[in-house]
């Protein structure tokens, strides 16, 4: 470790953390910032309290803890420990604690003063992990309000300097030398119509023959890793092929990281989990596809979309750096240098593209309603934050004031995904209702705990959660030990000892429906098996051959949107809608519904029971009365759109003028007149005009213009006519209609002779808008378009006059039109 580049700046670093509350360390891949620096701090004794090192990935956290502990000759959990979600090795002697995910945020929430902690190090900050962003923001709050003596160090090989200077304006900036060994770059873009997997296989076979050392290949996802592994079955026995990605268990991940067996070489096929913090022994060659798969959350449908994209330039630097950590290396890039230069410099922060319900929870716990008052590297997007809050409210853990409910506070204490925490607490509250059937209550709680653990931990394996439960119960689940530990921990927190044998499989989907009420799915009628409609209105599908494909209802705990259209189901459980309705009647909506049936040409009246947008049961109502008839017609308009009404030219022109006024004069108290809002609020403005209408055909008689005017009120109607008049009076005494089109400037088409004597362009909308004058020839053809009449008279009019005088000699073309009398007549008519 003594040869690591960071050693050259270690004295400067020690001085900085003793004199400044904030330090930024820029150190290239392989400099030793993740290992040598914290180890040196431990040995030097300059930090009196605990050091917390935040890592963005679990695998890195555990490996760094093991490595530093081994350098001290100690087991993990003594001087050096780690805490990751669901697993920890720390003790009262631990001085350096390596944490990941939301662990640091939870530490701050539980103890805002961070008692006993002196230094917090944010490693690999360039990844812009959501938890790291939130933790840094909260740490800055702690520094400002409670702990002036707390020191923060932000480290990475590639940093967003501008954003960091914004949140850490007084931080000391230290830069370490680059990688220890040089890397040779080779660019070899894919050939025409060549698949990525084929190009990767070709490159691996080539470097195995021509180069020394082991190979690290960056691929965008697990599926492609599997495909390449299959294509590499012909490699010599002396080459070991190892996958490396987040869903593998720790033992398999360690196999990829450890040195190859004696006399062998290794090919590691990895996702971007291998970009940072990990030293994979023996790697000398990197093959970089330049691709990654990132998850983007869609706040409109509440579902994550998986995209394969090109990596940023900073990620390319990180990947190449893997080849130069231990010796001179080679990086083969399966793209051109020009392609690389076209990519963004930095990776998009996770806060811009992920579900923000966890952040909304953290802000509520911190007592912040307006996130803009905090210092963020990247402020959370408000639409995504609003969606996160809406989900928390739907789960019952947040109220309308964005404050956590009592159940929300209890849910946070469970330390698991908020959906699952809310589910467990709601099932626990069934106790009073099922007191006389205690065996059933125990089974429900056990099933809920098992469901929570399976959803949290089972990223791979079969789609059916019942199949995963069976594997667990029969001891065949590959992560059974971890599942048992998590289940026992949750049972202990809930005060309910967990029993894997006391579980009711048919209840599994029902209780999970409490965690995923927006993802209860109903088989689509008339479609082939495997196509479902979700309660949030989105579509989802799973392969027709799957055992769950024929179910009437499912609850989907994991789904991914790969392309346009429906999402693909990745994890689901069977769902008993009847039992769900019985146990949790508050989750079922009921309304009387009346609508016009196009096919039958008559009204239908029903009582409907629903979960979100899923109709689960209907009952016919008696013959509808006049009020219900009117409601049916409103429903018909909502369903079919405003075009079913009779829109004459006058009504369309008035609406265009009103929409222009709303855009140009926003200070006035206009109602929203967009199509979307008119439809959603149709009850308010159209209902009073449906009194005499008794059929769909009768909708053609509704006075649409009158109804629209009633929406904005008499005073604004009068003002609209004044501010945005229909006609513009001309000096000739005539009037010309002004053309209004939303998103465009107002236009007045007029013959040029009719505006003689006008010195300036006419204005409307309280003087905010100049009319666009479309000046016409005597034959009504456009000869000039202008918004500056004075400039036209003094400028290009002379050329226009010369041309028009020859073409229309019977008409007047004065040298000074601004001073001439406007007219519609020819010379002869004027002289009579």
N, C-alpha and C positions, 0 to 999 in steps of 0.2 A: 504493500500500500504506500510505501514511502516515495514511490515514483509517480504517484498520481498528480496531475496538474494542479488540483485545488490546493495542494500543499504550498505552492508558491505564494498564495494569497492568504494563508491561514492566519498569519499574524495580523494582517489588515482586517480579516473577518472578526477575530477575537476582540480587537480594539473597537470595531464598529458596534458589535452587540453589547459592549460595555458602556458605550457613550451615546448610542442612538436607539430610540424605541422601535425603529423600523429600518430594515436592511434588505436590499435587493441584491441577490447573487446570480449573475449570469455565468453559467459554466457549461461548456459543451459536453455532449455525450461522452461518458467514460472519464470525466474529470475527477470523480470521486465524491461529488457533493452529497450523494445519498448515503454513503457509507463512511468514508474517511472523515468527513466534517463532523457528523454527530458522534463518531467514535472518539475523535480528538477532543470534542467538548466534554465527553465523559471523563476521559483521562486527565484533562487539564484541571478539572474542578472549578472552572471559573463561573459555572452556573450553579447557584446555590440550591435552587428548587428543581422541580421536575421539567424535563424537556419533552414536548409532544411533537412528533414528526408525523405530518399528515401525508399519506400516500393515496393516489387516486385508484389504486387497484389492490384487491385482496392478496393476489399472488405475490406482488412486489412487497407488500407489508410483511408477510410471513417470512419471505426469503431474506429481506434486509434484517429483520429481527434475528433470525437464525445466524446470519453471517456475522453481525456485530457481536452477538453473544459469544460465538465461537472464537472471535478475536480476543475476547476477554477471558476465554477459558471457562465460561460459565454456561449453564443451561438457560434456555429461553424462559423468562418469567422471573429471573433474579434481578440483575441490574437493568437488563433490557427485556421488555415485554411487548406484546401486541394486543390490540383489541380490534376485531372486525365484527361484522354483524353476526350474532349467534355464536361467537367463539372468542375466547380471550385467554391469554397467559400473562398475568401480571401478579405482582405481590406487593407487600408493604415496602420491599426493598427496591422496587423498580424506579429507576431514575430517568430512563429513556423509554417512552411509551410510543409505539408506532401504531397509528390508528388509520382507519379508512372509512369510506362511505359517510354516513351521517353521524359517526361516533363523536367527533369533535363538537358538532352542533349540539348534540344531546348533552355533552359535558357542560357546554356554556349555558344551555337552558336550565340544567339542574343546579348549576352553581355559577351565576354570572360573574362572580369575582375570580373564578378559576383558582380557588385556594390551593396553594402549594405549587402552582405552575409558574415558572419563570420565563420560559422561552417556547414559542410555537413556530415550527418550521413548516412551510407549505412547499412540498416537493413537487416537481414536474407540473408546475402551475400552468404551463402552456396548454395543457389538455383542457383547461377551462371547464372542469367538472362542476356540476351544479352544487354539490356539497361543499367543494372548496370555495366557490364564489360566496355562498351563504355564510360559511364559517369565517371567511376573511371580513365580510361586512359586519358580522356580529363582533368579531375580535376588535375591530376598529371602534365600535360602540363601547366595548368594555374598556379599551385603552382611554377613550375620551372621558368616560364617566366614572370609572371605578378603579382602574389599575394603570396609573401612569408608569409604573415600574415594569409592566409586561412588555416583553420584546417580541417582535414579529420578524421573521425572515422569510422572504419569498424567493424561491429558487426555480430555475429552469434553464434549458439550453437555448430556447427561443422564447422571447417575451414580447408582449404588446406594451412597448415602452410608454406610448402615449396614454393608454388607459391606466397603467400603473402610476404614472406621474399624477394623474387626476386624483386617485384615491390615496396615494402615498407621496404627496408633494415634497416632503422634507426627508424622505428616506435616503440613506447613504447607498450609493450604487457601486458595486464591486464586480469586476469581470475577471474570470479566470481564463487560462489559456485554452486552446482548442484540444481536440482529441490527441491522444498520445501518439498514434500511428497514422500514417497517410493512407488514404483510400483512393483506389483507381476507379474512375467512373466509366461505365460502358453503356451506351444507349442503343437499344435494339427493339424498336417498336414492332408491334404485331404485324405480321404479313397480311396481305389482303384476304379477308374471310377466315382468318385463323382464329380459333377459339383461345381464350385466355388459358384454359387448362392445357391445351396442346402446346402453347408457347412456353408455359412454365415447365412442362415435362421435358420439352426439347432442351431448354436451358439447363435444367438440372443434369440431364444426361451428358451435356457438353462439359459443364464445369467439373463434374465428377471425373471425367476422362482427362481434362487438361490442367486442373488446378489442384492444389493441396488444401487440406483443412475441411472443416464441416461447413454446411450450407444452411442459411436461414432464409426462408421464402415467405414473403408477406402476401397473403391472399385475403380477399374481402369477406369471406364467410365460411362457415362450417361445411356447407354443401360442396363448395369448390375444393376445400381441403380433402374431403372424402374422395372426390372424383380424381384428384391428382394422386392420392395414395393408391388408388386402384390401378392407375396408369404406370406407377413406379414399381409394380411387382416384379419386373424383369431386372431390376438393379442387382448388382453383385451382393453376395451375402455379407460382404465386408461393410456394407452401407446400411445403417439403421435409419428407418423413416419414422419420425415421431410427430404427432399432431400437438398443437398447443393453442388452446382457446379457453375462454372463461368457464364454460359448462363442464369441462373435464374435472374429475376429482383431483385432489391435491397430489396423490401418488402419481397419477398420469402426468400431471404438470411437472412434477419434479423429475420424472424420467426424461422429459424433453430438455430440461434445464441442465441436468448433470452431464459431466463429460461422457463421451462415447466409450464403450467398452474397449479394452486394450486391443490394439490392432484394427480397430474399426473407425469409420467416419459416420457422421450423423447428418441427416437432412431433416430439419425442423420446419414443418408447415404450420405457420402461425397467422392469426389475425393480428390486428394492431395492438393486442395485449403485450406483444414483445417489443413495442417501440421504445419503451422507457423503463428505467429503473432495474431491469433484469440483465444480468450478465449470463449469457448462455455459453457455457464452456466450449471452447474449441472453434467457435464460429470465425471464419475468415472471409466467407463469401456471402453476400446478400443479394437475393433476387427480389426485386420490388415490382409488383404489378402496377403500382400507382393507384390502386383501388382500395376502397373501404366500404363497408356497409354501415350506414348511420340511421338511427331511428329519429323520425320527425313526428312530433305529436300534432294532430289536427284538432284544434280546439272546437271546431264546428261539430264534428261527429264524435269527439272524445276517444279517438282511436289512434294508435301509433302507426305510422307508415314507414316501412323499411325501404331505404333507397341505397342503390349502389352508386357511389360517386367517386370522383377523382380526389386524391388527397391534397392537402395544402402544401405549400412549399416548406413550411416548418416541419410537417410530418415527414416529408421526403428527406430532410436533413437528419431527423431522428432515426429513420430507418437505415440510412446509409451509415450512420455512426456505429451501428451494431457490428459493422465489418472491421472497424478500426479500434476496437476496445482492447484487444490482447496482442495484436501484431498487425503488420501491413495487410491491407485487405482489398477486396474487389466488390464493387456494387454494380450489378447489372440492372439497368432500368428498362422495363418493357414499354417504354414510351420515349418520345423525343425530347430533346432539351427545350425546344420551343413550346411543346405542350406543358412542360413543367413551369415555364415562365408565365404561361397564361393562367395558371392556377392562383387562387388567393394566397396571400403571404401567410396568413394565420388561419387556424381552424375555427369554425363557427362555434362560439360558446354554447355549452349545453343548455344554458338558461334561455336561449333563443328558440329552442326546438324540442323541448321536453314537457311532459305533464308537470304543471306547477302546483298540484294539490299539496305536495309535501312542503313546498316553500310557503304556500298560503297558511299551512298549519304552523310552521315555524314563526311566521310573522304574527299570527294571532297569539301564540305563546309569549312572544317577545313584547306584545302589547302595541304593535305597530299596525295601523290601518292604512296609512298612506306610505307605501314603500318608497316613494320619491324623496322622503326626508332622510333616507339612509345613504351612505356612500357605497356605490356599487361599481365594480369593474364594468359591468353591463347591466343596466336596470332591467328588471323583469318586464316583458311585454304585457301591457294591461289586459288585452283580450284573453291571453292564456292564463293570467292570474285570475281573471273573472271566471273563467271556466273551472279552474281549480277550486275556487270558493263555492261555485254552484254545486260541484260534486260533494264537497264537505257538507253543505247544507242539505243536500239530498240524503246523505248518510246520517244526518241528525247530529253531527259533531260540531257544527258551527251554526250560529244564529244569523239573522239578517243584518246585525250590526258588525259582522265579521269577528265576533267574539266566540271563543270555544264554549260549548255547552258543558254541563257536568260530565256527560258521557264522553265528550271530546277530550276533556282533561284526563279521564280514565283511559281512554283509547291510546293517548300518547304514551302513557306509562307502560303499555304492553311492549313497545319497542319493535313493532312489526308494521307492515303496510297498513295505512289507515283504513282501507276498505275492510281488511280482514279483522282488524281490531274492533271496528264497529260491529261486524258480524258476531264476534265472540261475545261482546257485551249484550247484544240484543238477544242472543240465544240464552245467555245466562239469566236474562230477565224473564224468561219463560217459566221460571221455577214456580212462581205463585199459581200460574194457570195449570200446571201439570203436577201439582203437589200430590194428588191422589194416584199418580202414575209415575212414581219416582224412578222406576227402572227405565221408563221412556225418557225422562228428563236427563238422567245420567248418560244415556246413549246419545241424546242430542248434543250435549256439551262435548262429549268425547269425539263425536263425529265432526263437530265444528272445529275442534282443535286439530284433528287429523286433516281436515280440509285446508285449514290455514297453513299448516306445515307443508302439505303437498303443493299448494299454490306457490308458496315462497321458495321452495327448493327444487321442484321438479321441472327444470327447463327443457330437458330432453326426455326421451322415452315415448310411450304411446300417447295418443291424443286423449283417450278416456281416463279421467281421474279415478274412476272405479277400478280400471285395470291397474293403475299405479297403487291404489289402496290395497288391492289383492297381493301385488308384489311385496308390499311392505308387511302385510299380515303374515305372509308365508315365508318371510325372510329372504326374498329374492331381489328386493330393491337394492341397487348398488350403493345407495347412501343411507341404508337403514339405521346405522349408528347415529348419524347426524340427525335424522328424522326423529328418532327416539329421544335424543337429548333436547331438541327443540320442543317437542310435545310435552315432555316432563317439565320443562322450564315454564311454558305457557300455563300448564295445569297448576303449577305451584303459584304463579302470580294470580290466577283466577280463584285459587283456593279450592281446586277440584282435581284431585289426583287422577292423572290420565291413565286409561286402560285401553290398549289397542284391541283387546278382544271384545270390549263392550261398545261396539259401533254398529249403527244401522245404515247399511249402504244406501238404501232408498232415500234416506234423509240427507245424504251428502249434497246433492244438487239444491235441495230446498234451502238449507242453511247458507249455501254459497250465494243464493239469490239475494240475500241480505247484503252481501258485500258487493255484488255486481247487479244492482237492480236495472241499470241501463243496458245490461248485456244478457238479459233473459231473452231467449230466441225461440221463435215459433216457426215450424215448418211452413214454407210457402205453398199455398194450394196451387195445384196445376203444374208445378215445377217438378223436375226430376229430383230424386232423393239427394239430400245433402245441401239444399238451398234454404236459407233461413232469413227471417226478418227479425231484427233486434228491436227491443223496446224503445231504443233511441231513434228508430227509423232507418238505421243503416242496414245494409245487407251483408251476409256472411255465408261462406260455403265451406264444406269439407268434402274430401273424396267420397264418391258414391259407394266405394267398397268398404268404407269405415263402418264399424259396428253401430256408431251413433247416427249414421246418415238417415235412418228411417224414423228416428224419434220425433214425436209430436212437439216436444219442448226440450230445450237444452239451456244450461247456463254456461256462458263462455267466459272462462277466466283468463284466457290469453288468446289474442288474435292479432294478426298483422296485415296491414294493407300493403300489398306488394305493387299494385298498379291501380289504374282507374277502375272504378266499380266496387264490387264487394270485397270484403276482407276474408282472409283465409283463417280458419279456426286452427289454433295450435294446442289448446287445452280446453276441455269441456266436460261437463257431467250431465247425466240425465236429470230431468227436472219434472217433479210432480206438481202440476199447477193446482190441482184440487187441494192437496195437502198444504201447499203454500198459502192458498186463499183462506184456508181454515185457521192456520196457525198465526198468520200475519195479515188480518183483514185490512189493517191500515195501509198496506201496500197496494191495495186494489182500488182503482177509481171506478165511480159509477155515475152515469149521466143518462138522461133521456135524450134521444137523438131523433131528429126528423129530417128527412132529405128527400129529394126528388129522384126517383128511379127512372133513368133514361130508357132503359130497355122495356119497362112496363108502362111508362107514361103516366105514373101516378106517384103519390106520396108513400113513403114508408116511415113508420114510427116504431122506434125500438127503445128499450132500456138496454144500455150497453155497460158491461163490466170490462175493465181494461187494466193492463199494466203498461204504463207509458203509451206507446202507439200500437200495442198489441190488443186486439179485441179478443177476449177469451170466452165471452158468453154473451148472448143476446136473448131478449124476450120481446115479443110483439106487444105493442101498446094499442089501446082502443083507437078508433078512427080519430085522426087529429082534428082539433078545432081550428078556428081562424088564426089564433095566435101561433099555434104550432105550424099551420100552413105557412105563415110568414117566416117563421124560423127555418123551415125547410127550404124556402126560396133563398134565404141568406146563406145557408149551408151550400146550396147549389152554386151560388155566385162565388163563394170562397173556393169551392172545388174546381170550378170551370174557369174562373178568372173574370176580370172586369169586362172583357170583350163580349160577354153575353148580354150586356146592357146595350141600349141604343145610343151610340155615340155619333151625334151629328157634327158637322164642321164647326158650329158655334161652340159646342161643349169642348171639343178637342182644342180649339184655339184658346179658349178661356183657361183651360188647365195648363197649357204651355205657358201662357202669360203669368199665371199664378206661380208656377214653378220657377220662372225667371225672377219674379219678385222675391221669392224666398231666398234665392241664391244671391241676388244683388243687394237686398236690404235685410240682412239677417238680424238686425237689431230690433225689428218689429216682431210682434208675438204671433207669427204664422204657425198654424198647425202643419204637421208633416203631410205632404200631398203626394208622396211617392206611391207607386202602385202597391208596393209591399204593405205600406202602412194603411192605405185605403182599404186593402183587403182585410187586414188584421182588425181594423176598427170599423168595419162595415156596419156593425150593429148600431153605431152612434149616428152615422150620417145618412145611411140609406133606409134604415128601418121606418122612419116617419113617412116615407114616400111609397110604402108597399101596402098601404091599407086596403086599396081596392084591387090589388093584384092577387089572383087565385091560381095562376098557372105559370109555367116557364114562358109560354108564349106571351103572357101579359107583361113580362119584364121589359119588352120592347116599348111599352107605354110609359115607363118610369121617366120623369123629367130629370135627367142626369145633371144638367147644368144647374137647375134650381137646388138639387141636393148638394152639389159641390159648393155652391155659394153659401148654403146654410152652414157648411162645415167651418168656413173661415169667419162667418159673422157679418152683419150688415155694415159695421163701421169699416172693416178691412176691405169689404167689397167696394165701398165708395172710395176708399183711399187707393185701392188698386187701379181703379179707373183714372184717378188723378195722377198717380206716380208712374204708371205704365199705361198710357192711353192707347186705345185701339187705333185711333187715327191721329195723324199729324196735320195741323192746318197749314196750308201753303199761302204764300203772299198773294196768290191769284184768287183766294177766297174758297178754293176747293180743298178737299181733304183726301189724304192717301193713307191706306192701311199700313201699319207697321207690322213687320213679320217678326214673331217671337219664337225662338227655338231654344229649349234648355241646353246649356253648355255652349251656346253661340252668342255672338253680339246681335243686338236688334238691328234690323235692316229696313230701310225705306227706299223703295224703287220709285224714281220720279224722273220725268223728262227734264233735261238740264235747264231749259228755258223757264221752267216753273219755279226754280230756286234763284233766278237772277235777283239781285238785291239782298240776298241772305249773305251776311258777312262772316258768320261763324256757323259751325256745325251744330244743329239742334241737339239738346240733351234731354234725357228723361231720368227716372229713378232718383229723384231729388238731386239731379245734377251729377250723379255718379257715372252715368253711361252716356256716351256719345252715340248717336245713330250712325250706322254704316250707310252712307249714301251711295246707292247704286244709280248713277246718273245715266239716263237713257238718251238715245238719239231721237229725233222726231219720229223715226220708225219703230220706236220702243225697243231698240237694241242697246245693250250695255256698252258705254264708251269709257266709263271711268268708275272705279270704286274707291271711296275715300272716307276717312273719319276726320279729316282736317280740311274743311272747305276753303278756309282762308288761304292755306298753303297751295291748294289746287288752283284757285283763282290767280294767285301771284306766280305760279310756277308752270306746270305742264298744260294749263288751259290754253296757252298761246299755241302750242302744237296741235291740240285738239281743235281749236277754233280754225286753224289753217286747213285742216283736213275736212272738218264738217262744213265749212263755208263753201268748199268746192262741191261737196256731195249733196248738201241741202241748201242751195242758194236762195230759196224762197223764205227761209227762216232767218231770224235775227241772230247775229253772232257779234255782240258788242265787244269792244276792246277792254272795257272795264265792267265786267258782268256784276261785280259786287255793288255797283252804283246804278245799275240798270233796273228798270221796272220788270218784274216777272210777268210772263204772258203765256198763253196757250195758242196764240194766233200767229199767222204768217205775216210777212211784210204787207202784203196786199190787204189782208183783213184789217190790219192796224190803220192803214191809210184811208179806209172807206169811211 
